[in-house]
Amino acid sequence: MSRVAIVGQGYVGLPLAREAIKAGLDVIGVDLDAERVAGLNAGRSHVDDLSDSDIAAMVTDGYRATADFAEIADAGDVVICVPTPLTDDGEPDLRPLRRAAREVAAQLRPGMLVVVESTTYPGTTDEVVRPLLEANGLVAGVDFNLAFSPERIDPGNTLFGVGNIPKIVGGHTPACGDRAAMFYQKLVSDVVRVRGTREAEMAKLLENTYRHVNIALVNDMVRFCREVGIDLWDVIDAAATKPFGFQAFRPGPGVGGHCIPIDPRYLSHNVRARLGQPFRFVELAQEINDSMPAYVAERIGGRLGADGIDLADAKVLLLGITYKADVADTRETPAAPLIRILRTLGAEVSYHDPFVTRWDLDGESLHSVADLPAAIGEADICVLLQPHRAYDLEAVAGAARRLLDTRGVTTGTTVERL
């Protein structure tokens, strides 16, 4: 049986490993985090979409995690699923991907398939990863197969996962694409072939830039609508009744997670690097979405000020600090810049989140309030950032002195929508 090595056992690599195990393949998960490796081998999960029992079942069926890249040498198929974050300056950070490529290159042998799933800008697989893999003399498309297949994981989505989301595949050569498609056909219901690695890389960025731009549209529109007395949520619901040509996007306190705040930056960076000009549409959307935490803080101050309360003397309770509802993921959450702004303005800020009991923010360990009803009663204003299903929103709206609803999901005399 050919071994599959999946490099990176996070929110992308671990669900992929599960699908490979379910398909009856011999799977090792390679990760640099020794604590994570130990936990996985003990049957403990660290991602929202897989439970401890899921991981335990994988281990029973032959899955094994390791921090030893030398074990890649026994694999016929290698999939790289490492993070591609941003630097402190907001530029693409390919250091994890480069390191993974070098580690794989050290174990590369003829006939092996290497697939990159890490989101990145067009040309990365060919211009960054391929030279690193070829450093020891093997040639992509001749001695080994190279492809790109973008991850499409949506944490918390109970309807769509790795197995039933169409898998885009682009090979370095047509033969490389054939080899990668054969591999993924064992794991997923539908494989979509594209011309090459650049097309596959660009498809991922297009998907998320589309969302990014449309979210920015409604985030900009909500400000105008409030000023002229229009309920934008009512407008969106009405527009969504059109059976063609419209998809509903809704405003919020900002964007977060692993895709929307990051992927468009990879695209705009690529445009600037290759063409020497800004990608104005994308960068304007980024500016609008990045401004939402400050707008939320402004609305908090305005709501308190209407009742003669100075924000600098106020207690603010944030409800739901993850980047999306019903997950424990705080990556790029807009709650972080919102807290920073509110603290700068002098507010006393606390939070509650049923998924995040402790949160490390800027080197400080924050804790979710233990007694939610008491905290609501003590707060001068509550701010709903994520409408987790665990919240009784009607009860929250009824108990809060003031509630700023950034998601447009509550009603009541104390409620003000974004």
Backbone torsions as a table, in degrees:
resi	resn	phi	psi	omega
1	MET	NA	130.4	179.6
2	SER	-73.1	133.4	-180.0
3	ARG	-82.5	143.0	173.5
4	VAL	-110.0	126.1	176.1
5	ALA	-110.2	122.8	179.8
6	ILE	-112.3	112.7	-175.0
7	VAL	-89.7	116.2	-175.3
8	GLY	102.2	113.1	-176.9
9	GLN	-115.7	54.0	177.4
10	GLY	-102.7	-148.4	-174.1
11	TYR	-66.8	-17.1	176.9
12	VAL	-98.5	-52.8	-173.4
13	GLY	-67.7	-35.5	-176.1
14	LEU	-70.3	-47.3	174.5
15	PRO	-60.8	-34.2	176.8
16	LEU	-65.5	-40.5	177.2
17	ALA	-60.8	-38.6	179.4
18	ARG	-63.6	-43.4	179.0
19	GLU	-63.5	-38.0	179.5
20	ALA	-66.5	-39.2	176.7
21	ILE	-64.8	-43.1	179.0
22	LYS	-61.3	-29.4	179.0
23	ALA	-80.9	0.0	177.6
24	GLY	86.0	17.0	-178.9
25	LEU	-88.9	158.1	175.3
26	ASP	-86.2	114.3	-169.8
27	VAL	-123.6	133.2	167.3
28	ILE	-119.9	139.8	176.0
29	GLY	-105.7	120.2	-176.3
30	VAL	-102.2	127.9	-179.0
31	ASP	-150.7	142.4	-178.1
32	LEU	-75.6	-19.1	-176.3
33	ASP	-81.6	103.7	-176.5
34	ALA	-61.9	-36.9	179.0
35	GLU	-65.5	-40.8	177.6
36	ARG	-63.8	-43.4	179.7
37	VAL	-59.6	-46.3	-179.9
38	ALA	-62.5	-41.4	179.6
39	GLY	-63.9	-43.0	179.5
40	LEU	-63.1	-44.9	-180.0
41	ASN	-66.3	-21.0	176.4
42	ALA	-91.5	2.3	177.9
43	GLY	85.5	27.2	-179.8
44	ARG	-110.3	133.7	-180.0
45	SER	-96.3	151.5	175.8
46	HIS	-127.2	10.6	178.3
47	VAL	-120.8	152.7	-174.8
48	ASP	-63.7	-37.9	-169.0
49	ASP	-81.6	-7.8	179.2
50	LEU	-126.2	132.9	179.4
51	SER	-89.6	171.4	175.4
52	ASP	-59.6	-38.8	-179.7
53	SER	-66.8	-32.9	175.8
54	ASP	-62.8	-45.6	-179.1
55	ILE	-66.7	-41.8	178.9
56	ALA	-60.0	-39.9	178.5
57	ALA	-66.0	-37.6	177.0
58	MET	-62.1	-44.8	179.7
59	VAL	-62.1	-42.5	177.9
60	THR	-59.8	-35.5	-178.0
61	ASP	-86.4	4.8	173.4
62	GLY	115.7	-6.0	178.4
63	TYR	-65.9	143.8	176.8
64	ARG	-147.3	134.9	176.0
65	ALA	-97.1	149.9	-179.2
66	THR	-152.1	152.1	173.4
67	ALA	-102.4	4.5	-176.2
68	ASP	-96.7	105.0	-178.9
69	PHE	-66.5	-18.0	179.4
70	ALA	-61.6	-23.6	-179.5
71	GLU	-70.7	-12.3	175.9
72	ILE	-64.1	-27.4	-176.8
73	ALA	-57.4	-25.3	-179.0
74	ASP	-89.5	0.7	-176.0
75	ALA	-93.0	147.5	172.5
76	GLY	-94.3	-26.5	-178.9
77	ASP	-127.5	130.7	179.1
78	VAL	-126.3	127.5	179.0
79	VAL	-119.5	126.0	-178.9
80	ILE	-97.9	117.2	-177.0
81	CYS	-127.1	41.8	-177.7
82	VAL	-85.2	161.0	-179.6
83	PRO	-66.1	150.6	170.5
84	THR	-127.9	79.5	-175.4
85	PRO	-83.2	-165.0	174.8
86	LEU	-110.3	152.3	172.6
87	THR	-75.7	175.3	177.6
88	ASP	-62.9	-21.4	178.7
89	ASP	-91.0	3.5	178.4
90	GLY	82.1	16.4	179.3
91	GLU	-99.7	157.2	177.7
92	PRO	-56.7	134.0	178.6
93	ASP	-111.6	99.6	-177.0
94	LEU	-96.2	11.1	-178.2
95	ARG	-59.9	-44.6	177.6
96	PRO	-61.9	-37.9	-179.8
97	LEU	-68.9	-42.3	178.1
98	ARG	-62.0	-43.1	179.9
99	ARG	-62.5	-45.3	179.4
100	ALA	-60.3	-41.4	179.8
101	ALA	-63.6	-39.7	178.2
102	ARG	-65.9	-40.2	179.0
103	GLU	-65.2	-41.5	177.9
104	VAL	-66.4	-40.4	-179.4
105	ALA	-58.4	-36.1	-179.5
106	ALA	-65.7	-21.5	-178.3
107	GLN	-111.9	2.8	-174.1
108	LEU	-65.4	139.9	177.1
109	ARG	-140.0	160.3	-178.2
110	PRO	-56.6	140.3	176.7
111	GLY	90.4	-10.7	-176.4
112	MET	-71.7	148.4	171.9
113	LEU	-103.9	129.0	174.2
114	VAL	-120.7	123.1	179.0
115	VAL	-119.9	133.8	173.9
116	VAL	-99.3	127.3	174.7
117	GLU	-110.9	-11.7	-177.8
118	SER	-64.3	129.4	-179.6
119	THR	-63.3	134.5	-178.7
120	THR	-161.7	177.6	-177.7
121	TYR	-83.0	156.0	-178.1
122	PRO	-59.2	131.5	-179.5
123	GLY	105.3	-11.7	-176.6
124	THR	-63.4	-46.1	-177.8
125	THR	-59.4	-43.6	-176.2
126	ASP	-79.9	-38.2	-170.9
127	GLU	-96.0	-23.0	-178.4
128	VAL	-111.3	-53.2	-175.3
129	VAL	-73.9	-46.6	-175.3
130	ARG	-58.3	-47.8	178.9
131	PRO	-59.3	-35.6	178.7
132	LEU	-67.2	-40.6	179.0
133	LEU	-68.6	-31.7	-176.6
134	GLU	-86.6	0.4	-174.0
135	ALA	-60.3	-26.3	-178.2
136	ASN	-95.9	9.6	171.9
137	GLY	108.2	-17.1	177.0
138	LEU	-78.1	145.4	-174.0
139	VAL	-112.8	129.5	178.1
140	ALA	-64.1	137.6	-179.7
141	GLY	84.0	-10.8	177.6
142	VAL	-118.3	-57.0	-177.4
143	ASP	-96.7	-29.2	177.8
144	PHE	-144.3	165.3	-177.1
145	ASN	-103.2	139.3	-178.1
146	LEU	-132.4	134.6	-179.6
147	ALA	-150.3	165.9	172.4
148	PHE	-125.1	135.2	178.1
149	SER	-141.5	105.4	-172.9
150	PRO	-66.7	138.4	174.2
151	GLU	-69.3	148.8	178.3
152	ARG	-133.7	40.1	-177.8
153	ILE	-75.4	135.4	175.7
154	ASP	-123.5	92.5	-175.8
155	PRO	-52.8	134.6	178.6
156	GLY	86.5	-6.3	179.9
157	ASN	-79.5	114.9	-176.9
158	THR	-88.4	-8.4	-178.5
159	LEU	-96.2	-36.6	-175.1
160	PHE	-124.7	127.5	177.0
161	GLY	-135.6	-168.0	-176.1
162	VAL	-53.2	-43.7	-171.6
163	GLY	-68.8	-30.7	-175.1
164	ASN	-116.7	12.7	171.8
165	ILE	-97.8	126.1	179.3
166	PRO	-52.7	137.4	-175.3
167	LYS	-105.5	115.4	177.0
168	ILE	-78.7	135.0	-179.5
169	VAL	-134.8	127.5	173.2
170	GLY	-130.1	124.5	-177.3
171	GLY	-96.6	156.4	173.8
172	HIS	-61.4	-36.2	171.2
173	THR	-131.5	164.5	176.4
174	PRO	-55.6	-38.3	179.4
175	ALA	-66.5	-37.2	175.8
176	CYS	-63.0	-40.6	177.7
177	GLY	-63.5	-39.0	177.5
178	ASP	-61.7	-43.4	-177.6
179	ARG	-65.6	-41.9	179.1
180	ALA	-67.7	-40.0	178.8
181	ALA	-62.2	-39.6	177.7
182	MET	-61.0	-39.1	178.8
183	PHE	-65.2	-50.1	-175.4
184	TYR	-70.9	-24.4	177.8
185	GLN	-63.8	-18.9	175.6
186	LYS	-76.6	-19.3	-170.3
187	LEU	-112.0	-30.9	-171.5
188	VAL	-125.0	163.8	-176.1
189	SER	-81.3	-23.1	-173.9
190	ASP	-147.5	124.4	176.1
191	VAL	-109.6	128.8	-178.7
192	VAL	-110.6	115.3	-179.3
193	ARG	-87.1	137.7	172.5
194	VAL	-123.0	172.4	-169.6
195	ARG	-60.1	-42.0	-177.3
196	GLY	-164.5	-169.8	-176.0
197	THR	-67.8	-35.6	-179.4
198	ARG	-64.7	-40.8	178.8
199	GLU	-64.6	-39.6	178.8
200	ALA	-67.5	-40.4	177.6
201	GLU	-63.9	-41.9	-177.9
202	MET	-69.8	-33.2	-179.8
203	ALA	-59.1	-42.1	179.1
204	LYS	-63.3	-43.7	-179.0
205	LEU	-68.0	-35.7	177.6
206	LEU	-63.6	-44.4	-179.4
207	GLU	-55.4	-48.9	-174.0
208	ASN	-83.4	-26.6	174.7
209	THR	-69.2	-35.0	174.6
210	TYR	-56.9	-46.7	178.7
211	ARG	-66.9	-44.1	-179.4
212	HIS	-55.7	-47.8	-177.1
213	VAL	-68.6	-41.4	-178.6
214	ASN	-71.8	-33.3	173.3
215	ILE	-64.9	-41.1	177.8
216	ALA	-61.7	-37.1	179.1
217	LEU	-58.4	-50.5	-178.1
218	VAL	-74.3	-29.3	175.5
219	ASN	-66.0	-34.7	175.9
220	ASP	-74.7	-39.3	-176.7
221	MET	-68.3	-31.7	-176.7
222	VAL	-63.7	-30.8	179.2
223	ARG	-68.8	-46.0	178.5
224	PHE	-62.2	-46.3	-177.0
225	CYS	-61.8	-38.9	178.5
226	ARG	-63.5	-41.7	-177.6
227	GLU	-63.8	-30.4	-177.3
228	VAL	-105.2	8.7	173.8
229	GLY	77.8	31.1	179.1
230	ILE	-106.8	134.3	176.0
231	ASP	-84.2	101.6	-175.2
232	LEU	-64.9	-33.4	179.5
233	TRP	-63.5	-38.3	176.2
234	ASP	-64.6	-40.1	178.6
235	VAL	-62.4	-45.9	-178.8
236	ILE	-62.6	-44.1	178.9
237	ASP	-61.0	-38.3	178.8
238	ALA	-67.9	-45.8	-179.6
239	ALA	-63.2	-32.1	-177.5
240	ALA	-69.6	-11.2	177.1
241	THR	-75.4	-13.1	176.5
242	LYS	-68.3	124.7	-173.3
243	PRO	-79.2	4.3	179.5
244	PHE	-154.5	155.2	169.9
245	GLY	73.1	7.1	178.6
246	PHE	-145.7	136.5	172.4
247	GLN	-125.9	131.9	-175.0
248	ALA	-77.8	125.6	168.0
249	PHE	-121.2	148.0	-174.0
250	ARG	-125.9	145.9	-178.7
251	PRO	-70.3	166.5	-180.0
252	GLY	-167.7	-172.5	-174.7
253	PRO	-79.6	3.4	-176.4
254	GLY	138.6	177.5	-179.9
255	VAL	-111.9	150.5	-179.9
256	GLY	-147.8	-171.4	178.2
257	GLY	94.9	-166.7	-172.0
258	HIS	-91.3	-7.8	-172.3
259	CYS	-119.2	-65.3	-168.5
260	ILE	-60.0	-41.6	179.6
261	PRO	-75.8	-14.9	-170.2
262	ILE	-111.0	-50.6	-172.4
263	ASP	-56.2	-45.8	178.8
264	PRO	-61.1	-28.5	177.1
265	ARG	-67.3	-35.0	175.1
266	TYR	-62.7	-39.4	-179.4
267	LEU	-69.0	-47.9	-178.8
268	SER	-65.5	-34.7	175.4
269	HIS	-60.8	-43.3	-178.1
270	ASN	-65.0	-40.7	178.9
271	VAL	-63.5	-44.8	179.9
272	ARG	-64.8	-41.1	-177.0
273	ALA	-68.4	-38.7	-174.6
274	ARG	-90.0	-36.4	-173.9
275	LEU	-108.3	-11.4	179.5
276	GLY	69.6	26.3	-178.9
277	GLN	-143.6	156.9	-179.9
278	PRO	-75.5	154.0	170.7
279	PHE	-95.2	85.4	-164.2
280	ARG	-61.0	-40.7	-177.4
281	PHE	-61.9	-46.2	-178.4
282	VAL	-68.6	-41.6	-177.3
283	GLU	-70.3	-32.3	174.2
284	LEU	-65.9	-42.3	177.3
285	ALA	-60.9	-40.7	178.4
286	GLN	-61.7	-42.5	179.8
287	GLU	-62.0	-43.3	-179.3
288	ILE	-65.6	-49.4	-177.8
289	ASN	-65.1	-36.8	178.5
290	ASP	-67.3	-23.0	-176.8
291	SER	-83.8	-9.4	-173.2
292	MET	-64.6	-41.2	176.9
293	PRO	-56.8	-39.5	178.4
294	ALA	-66.1	-37.0	177.9
295	TYR	-66.1	-40.2	177.2
296	VAL	-61.7	-43.7	178.2
297	ALA	-61.3	-39.6	177.4
298	GLU	-62.0	-42.0	180.0
299	ARG	-67.7	-36.8	176.8
300	ILE	-61.9	-48.1	179.2
301	GLY	-61.2	-40.3	-179.8
302	GLY	-67.0	-39.5	179.9
303	ARG	-66.1	-42.5	178.2
304	LEU	-67.9	-42.1	-178.8
305	GLY	-61.0	-31.9	179.1
306	ALA	-63.2	-23.5	178.2
307	ASP	-105.4	14.9	176.3
308	GLY	76.2	21.8	-179.6
309	ILE	-107.0	128.5	178.4
310	ASP	-82.3	130.4	179.3
311	LEU	-54.9	-33.8	-178.6
312	ALA	-65.3	-18.6	-179.7
313	ASP	-109.1	9.4	-169.4
314	ALA	-100.3	152.9	171.1
315	LYS	-100.2	121.5	-177.6
316	VAL	-115.0	126.6	178.0
317	LEU	-111.2	120.0	177.2
318	LEU	-93.7	132.5	-179.7
319	LEU	-110.5	112.8	179.5
320	GLY	84.6	97.9	-175.6
321	ILE	-109.5	6.7	174.6
322	THR	-76.3	168.3	-175.4
323	TYR	-79.0	-18.2	174.3
324	LYS	-147.2	165.1	-175.9
325	ALA	-71.2	143.7	169.7
326	ASP	67.0	26.7	169.6
327	VAL	-132.8	163.8	-179.2
328	ALA	-100.1	17.3	-171.9
329	ASP	-91.0	122.5	180.0
330	THR	-109.2	11.5	-178.7
331	ARG	-60.7	127.2	176.7
332	GLU	55.8	24.5	-178.6
333	THR	-62.8	137.2	177.5
334	PRO	-67.9	-11.5	175.8
335	ALA	-62.2	-30.9	-177.4
336	ALA	-65.4	-55.2	177.8
337	PRO	-64.8	-29.5	178.2
338	LEU	-63.9	-44.7	178.3
339	ILE	-61.8	-42.5	-179.9
340	ARG	-60.1	-44.0	-178.6
341	ILE	-65.4	-46.9	-178.4
342	LEU	-61.6	-40.5	178.5
343	ARG	-66.2	-38.8	177.7
344	THR	-60.7	-33.4	179.9
345	LEU	-83.6	-1.2	173.8
346	GLY	97.7	1.3	-177.7
347	ALA	-72.6	150.6	171.3
348	GLU	-91.7	113.5	-171.4
349	VAL	-112.2	132.2	171.5
350	SER	-130.7	169.0	-179.9
351	TYR	-141.9	159.9	169.4
352	HIS	-134.0	135.2	174.0
353	ASP	-154.0	121.3	-178.0
354	PRO	-66.1	-15.7	-178.6
355	PHE	-99.1	-13.9	-174.6
356	VAL	-132.5	92.3	-179.3
357	THR	-77.0	-29.9	176.9
358	ARG	-134.3	138.3	-174.9
359	TRP	-137.5	124.1	177.4
360	ASP	-90.7	115.6	-178.7
361	LEU	-128.3	117.1	177.6
362	ASP	54.0	39.7	178.1
363	GLY	81.9	0.9	179.4
364	GLU	-108.2	139.0	178.5
365	SER	-93.4	112.4	178.8
366	LEU	-101.3	152.2	-178.0
367	HIS	-128.9	138.5	176.0
368	SER	-63.5	139.0	-179.8
369	VAL	-60.4	139.4	-175.7
370	ALA	-77.9	-37.0	-176.7
371	ASP	-112.1	95.3	-175.5
372	LEU	-63.6	-49.1	179.9
373	PRO	-56.7	-41.0	179.2
374	ALA	-65.7	-41.7	-179.3
375	ALA	-64.8	-39.5	177.3
376	ILE	-62.5	-42.6	-179.2
377	GLY	-65.4	-31.0	-178.0
378	GLU	-85.1	-22.3	-174.4
379	ALA	-73.7	139.3	172.8
380	ASP	-71.2	-31.2	176.5
381	ILE	-152.1	138.0	173.8
382	CYS	-104.7	143.7	-179.1
383	VAL	-125.0	114.6	179.4
384	LEU	-84.7	110.8	178.3
385	LEU	-97.2	-40.3	178.7
386	GLN	-132.9	121.9	-179.8
387	PRO	-83.3	67.2	178.0
388	HIS	-54.8	144.7	179.1
389	ARG	-61.7	-23.5	-180.0
390	ALA	-68.9	-17.5	-179.4
391	TYR	-83.0	135.1	167.9
392	ASP	-88.0	91.6	-171.3
393	LEU	-64.1	-34.4	178.0
394	GLU	-64.6	-40.8	178.5
395	ALA	-67.5	-39.8	178.6
396	VAL	-61.5	-47.6	-179.1
397	ALA	-62.7	-35.1	-179.5
398	GLY	-74.0	-30.0	-175.7
399	ALA	-90.6	-26.2	-175.4
400	ALA	-73.0	140.5	173.9
401	ARG	-64.7	-42.5	176.9
402	ARG	-145.3	141.2	179.7
403	LEU	-134.7	119.3	171.5
404	LEU	-96.4	114.6	-176.5
405	ASP	-99.4	105.6	-178.2
406	THR	-82.5	-2.4	-177.0
407	ARG	-115.3	-5.0	176.4
408	GLY	66.4	36.9	-174.3
409	VAL	-115.7	-1.6	-178.0
410	THR	-122.4	162.7	175.6
411	THR	-137.6	164.1	178.3
412	GLY	143.1	165.4	-175.9
413	THR	-69.5	-23.7	179.8
414	THR	-92.2	-3.3	-171.6
415	VAL	-93.6	135.1	170.4
416	GLU	-128.3	128.3	178.8
417	ARG	-82.4	158.4	-178.2
418	LEU	-54.4	NA	NA
